[in-house]
Amino acid sequence: MSRPRVLCIDDEPLVLRGLALALRREFDVLTADGGAGGLAILGEHSDIAAIVCDMRMPRMDGAAVLARAREIQPNTSRILLTGQADIEAAIRAINDGQIFRFLTKPCSPDRLAEALRAAAHQHQLVTAEKEVLERTLRGAVEALVEILALVSPGTFGRAKRIAAHATRIATTLGVPDRWRLELAASLQDLGCVALPHETLEHVLPPDQVVHAHDVTEQLLAHIPRLDDVRAIQRAATRPVGQVALGLGSIELAGAILFAANRWDELDQQGLAPEASLAALRAKACHPALVLDAIASRIGRTRRVAVTLASLRKGMVLADDVMLVTGALFVPRGYEIGASFLAKLRNVPDGAIRQPVFVAIHDDDAEVSAAG
């Protein structure tokens, strides 16, 4: 079994050397001689179980470092080590950085090792719980949204399309815990189930949009551990403008979802990607880093013609799939799933216009377009 990886941050090289020597038999130790260097290491390594940080450092004290570390890797346990009996500093570190332990100097190697063992165990528990939660929720949501998309393609196919937009933006930015944003996007139109079916395929008036948001909030409130998802949805209803946002913050996730919704609206109007981006920039209600992430992805998508028989799970439709009667079968942006393939097998031959077009992204796996 591999040793837990820990990061020690202190501005005194001798202290760092002593910590590394004392801990190296039990832990894989990384060191940094200041807050900036420590945060850089944290951004490069996703498997750090615990951070030990000194409080009194120039330029950035331990409380500020741990608060920023929480944004970069929220599941990493955080320990503050200080020689000052400073209650205010402890309170600030606990409130802002949500630290796991607060230790005072001098701290014996045995006591520090014991705290790190507990911190590593806490990290293991949190990580395991997160993985189970993510797999369970994502699987349930994917099944729910896929079923709803088959029932009302225009409304709930849009949710899958916007979730894909938002996830790609977040991936470009390196946002952690992207599954929260994906769920928020996928479920944002859930409240539309309360609206009459004949209104779902049309642009909703403002009062019905507000009602749908309220219903979504009420439905998701019954599901445990979705507080962050609901918070992202609320944040996505308001512009934030050109402000600095934390990489793992609810506000940034909301800004990404807000931009993904606006981008999809412009795309559905038939605007070219460059024109859509210009329109978003002209509004001045989106953070620059979000728009820059969108800009970096322009030109990285290709449309490929395929036959119905060659459609596979995971492919994303680049155009609407239409029946020969002119009715919509599945909207563009829809990600092919098992239920869609099952439904397709029950459609009479010749009932769907061919070919169909799928979207291939440069960073996606190659999709065969044979046939």
HELIX and SHEET records of a PDB file:
HELIX    1   1 PRO A   13  LEU A   23  1                                  11    
HELIX    2   2 GLY A   35  GLU A   44  1                                  10    
HELIX    3   3 GLY A   62  ILE A   72  1                                  11    
HELIX    4   4 ILE A   87  GLY A   97  1                                  11    
HELIX    5   5 PRO A  109  VAL A  151  1                                  43    
HELIX    6   6 PRO A  153  LEU A  173  1                                  21    
HELIX    7   7 ARG A  178  LEU A  187  1                                  10    
HELIX    8   8 LEU A  190  ALA A  194  5                                   5    
HELIX    9   9 HIS A  197  THR A  199  5                                   3    
HELIX   10  10 PRO A  206  LEU A  220  1                                  15    
HELIX   11  11 ASP A  227  ALA A  235  1                                   9    
HELIX   12  12 ILE A  250  GLN A  268  1                                  19    
HELIX   13  13 PRO A  273  LYS A  283  1                                  11    
HELIX   14  14 ALA A  288  ARG A  297  1                                  10    
HELIX   15  15 LEU A  308  SER A  310  5                                   3    
HELIX   16  16 ALA A  338  ARG A  345  1                                   8    
SHEET    1   A 5 ASP A  28  ALA A  32  0                                        
SHEET    2   A 5 ARG A   5  ILE A   9  1                                        
SHEET    3   A 5 ILE A  48  ASP A  54  1                                        
SHEET    4   A 5 SER A  77  THR A  82  1                                        
SHEET    5   A 5 ARG A 101  THR A 104  1                                        
SHEET    1   B 3 THR A 301  VAL A 306  0                                        
SHEET    2   B 3 VAL A 356  HIS A 361 -1                                        
SHEET    3   B 3 VAL A 316  LEU A 317 -1                                        
SHEET    1   C 2 VAL A 321  MET A 322  0                                        
SHEET    2   C 2 LEU A 328  VAL A 330 -1                                        
END                                                                             
